């Protein structure tokens, strides 16, 4: 009997993507100091793509150490605008400031996934997307913040493309699933090779 895939994340978007794709999963969020790890990597001039990959790897490794005989998927997402990395907003004011900064401009999202098996990394991938945010009105921004509420604090940039956040954008170039937080198609292809998904 195949054990369920372990997702080393508390992200409801990643959980829903995997479950909607028909996968049996267990969620065991990794407890890591993401801010400290980011600061250390930035001090080493690591590019955003590598930071996303490193964070996904650390999360998968942390959980894999507790489940050495299981497949463990770690994931992380980095938003970059004009060389600056954005974190999840912690307050309504931070969310508003981030959206005002991104308004009318493009930014990049890097969504990394790393899978561990028997305590070692066996697969990794970083998805990329470029998003162009429209020059929305201040009135719309106030309405958007009210509609999103606490959901603003669950994603980098303060938006969810799969819901009302789609109203913020003019275009998206790249992998849609990576915008949601996981390069899902590439993950599924790897899992098919492992017999986790049907071929």
N, C-alpha and C positions, 0 to 999 in steps of 0.2 A: 504494500500500500504506500503510495506517495504522500509524503507529508506536505501540508500546506506551505506555500512560500511565506517567509517572514518578511514583513515590511518594517524597516527600522525607521519609522516616521510616524508622527501623530497627525500628518496632513490628511484631512478628510477628502481633499481633491484627489490625492494619489490613491488612497484607499478605494474611493469610488471608481476611479478609472480602471483599476485592476479587477475589482469585483464585477464591474459592468462588462469587462472583457471575458468574464466567465471563469476567473481564477479563484481558487480557494486560498485565502490568505489569513495570516495572523499578524496583528500589529503589536510591535514591541518597540516603542519610541526609544531612541538612543539619547542618553543624557550627556551632552557635551557642551562645553563653553564655546559656542560659535563665535562670539565677539572676540574672544582672546585668540582663537585660531585665525580668524580673519586678520586681526591686527598683526599677528606674527608673520603671516604670509605677505601682507602688504608691505611690511618692513623689509621683506626680502625681494620686493618688486615683482612678486608673482603676478602673472596676468590673470584677469577675471576667470577665464576658462579653467585655469589650473586651480584656482581657489574653489570653484564649484566642485571640481573633481575631488580635491583633497577633503572637503567637508563631507561629500557623499561617502568617500572611502572610510573616513574616521567613524562615521555613524554605522556603516555596515560592519566594520571591524569590531566596534564596541559590542554590538548585539551578537555578532557571530561568536565572540568569546564565550557567551553564555549558551549558545546552541551550536556547538562545533560540528554536529552531524547534519545540519540543515542548510538549505539555500537561504541566504539573507540578502535582501535588497536595500541598499542605502541610496538616498537621493538628496540633492540640494539644488537650489536655484540662485543665480546671481543676476541682478539687474545693474546695467552700466549705462550711464549717461554722461557724455563728455569726459570720460575717464574717471568718473566718480561712481563708486559702488553704493547702491541704496540698500538700506535694511528695511525690514518690516516696520511700518510706523507704529509707534507705541501709544500715541494720543491722536485725537481728532485734529488738533492743530498741526501735528507732524504729517498726517495724511494729506491735509489741505495744502501744506507747503510743498510736499513732494509732487502732488498733481499739478500745482501751479508751475513748478519747475519743468515738468515734462510736457505741459500743454503746448501744442503746436509744434512739437519736435519729435525726433525719432530716438529710440533707445534700443539696447540689445538685452536679450535674456539668454543666459546659458543655464541649461538644465542637465545636471550630471546624474548618472546612475552607475552604481558599482554593485556587483553581486559577488558575495563570498560563498564558498562551498568548502566544508571541512576546515574552516578557519582561515582560508587563504583566498585572495581575490582571484576570480576566474574570468571576469568579464567587466568591461567598463565602456561607457559611451557618454559623450556630451552633445546634447542637442542645442541648436542655436536658432533664434528667431529675432527679426528686426520689426519693431512695432512703431507706427507713426500715429501719434496722438493728435486728434483734431484740436483746433483752437476754440474750444468750447467757452461759453459765456460764464461769467461769475455766478449768474443766476442758476445756470445748470449745475455748476460745481456745488453750490449750496444744496440743491435738490439731491444730487448724487450722494453727497456725504450723509444726508438724512436717510436716504433709501438703503445705503449699505450698512450703516451702523457698525456693529462690532466686527463684521466681516472685513472691514478695512484693515484690521490688525492681523489678519491671517496670511496675507500675501505681500511680497515685496511690491512696491509701487502703489499699494492700496487699491488694487482692482482684481476682479475676477472676469476673465474674458467670457466664461461660459454662462454668465448671468448679466446683470445690469452693466457690468464693466465694459461690455461690447459697445455701449453707447459712447465711450470715450475715444474710439479709434477710427481712423480713415483707412488704414491698411495694416496687414500683417504678412510679412514675408518669412517663410520658414515653417518649421514644424508646429502645428497647432497644439499637439499634446505637450510639447516642450514648454509652451506658454502656460499650460495648466500645471506644470511642475514635474513632468516625467516624460522622457522620450519613449512613449509607450510601445510604438511599433517595433522599435529595436529591441526592447525588453522582451516582447512576445516572441520575436524571432529567435532570440537566444534560448528562451524557455522551450520552444518547440524542439530545438536541438537536444534538450535535456529530457524530453518526453513529458514535460509538465503541461504543455499545450498540445492539442491534436494537430497532426500535420495534414 
